[in-house]
Amino acid sequence: MKRKKTAGAMVYHILVTCGAFIMVYPLLWMILSSFKPTNTILPTARQLIPATWTLDNYITGWKGFMGYTFATFFRNSFFISILSTFGTLISSAFVAYALQRLHFRLRGFLFVLVLSTMMLPPQILMIPQYMWFRRLNWVGTYYPMIVPYFFAIQGFFVYLIMNFIGGVPKELDEAAKIDGCSYYGIFFRIILPLVTPAMITSAIFSFIWRWDDYLSALLYVTKPEMRPISLALKLFNDPSSGSDIGATLAMSTLSIIPATILFLFFQKSLVEGISNSGIKG
């Protein structure tokens, strides 16, 4: 029996390792190929380890376009991602607390509306949103990519935080009321500290989604100096002027660093936020 268990464990770990390598291989290829000379990337595509190592792709890519270095595009992406993530967390937490703890008319109807936003593909809302933002003279600014997220437009985060709040014992709310806490006091002093894993999970997902958002930048950003990374990477592959695969891979490698660091620092809270549907009291 012990030998069978050992053999089963070995087979399991071998299969998992092979599957993990297959999943990670495209990422490894991108990172390692970014250190190859540009003219050798495609001819040696099957070769994972570079025969000749070079940093020319990073130097060329960091120079950017039209007098704007890639530091400008990084700064734009950070600005959009951080502000929209902050708005998402604040608004989603307030809405989740209201729908989970407060009792008011049309509460169930509003909850259904929140869930319905999760079922609509973003492409359906793309045209009416663009027309609305154009009437507000927001096209050509960052407002369409930041302001809407301060109004809890992503039902996924509201639903996630609601599940965590539902796991917080209501006796804590009642005890806080007896001590003189208002609804805001209960939210900030009792609820918010206890749903930290859900908030961290929401922050990571929101940051990554905004960081990788290409379509919104394509629709609303018109000035070269306002481009985020997701849109700036496209400029390396312009059919009319040529493509620089090496610079594209190099800057793509740099673009995944912030999300990777964020995941590594908050991995424990992220796993807890995904695996748990609430806090067990």
Secondary structure, DSSP 8 states (H G I E B T S, - for coil): -HHHHHHHHHHHHHHHHHHHHHHHHHHHHHHHHTTS-GGGTTTTTT--S-SS---HHHHHHHH-BTTB-HHHHHHHHHHHHHHHHHHHHHHHHHHHHHHHH---TTHHHHHHHHHHHTTS-HHHHHHHHHHHHHHTT-TTSSHHHHGGGGG---HHHHHHHHHHHHTS-HHHHHHHHHTT--HHHHIIIIIHHHTHHHHHHHHHHHHHHHHT--HHHHHH--SGGG--HHHHGGGGEETTTEE-HHHHHHHHHHHTHHHHHHHHHTHHHHHHHHH-SS---
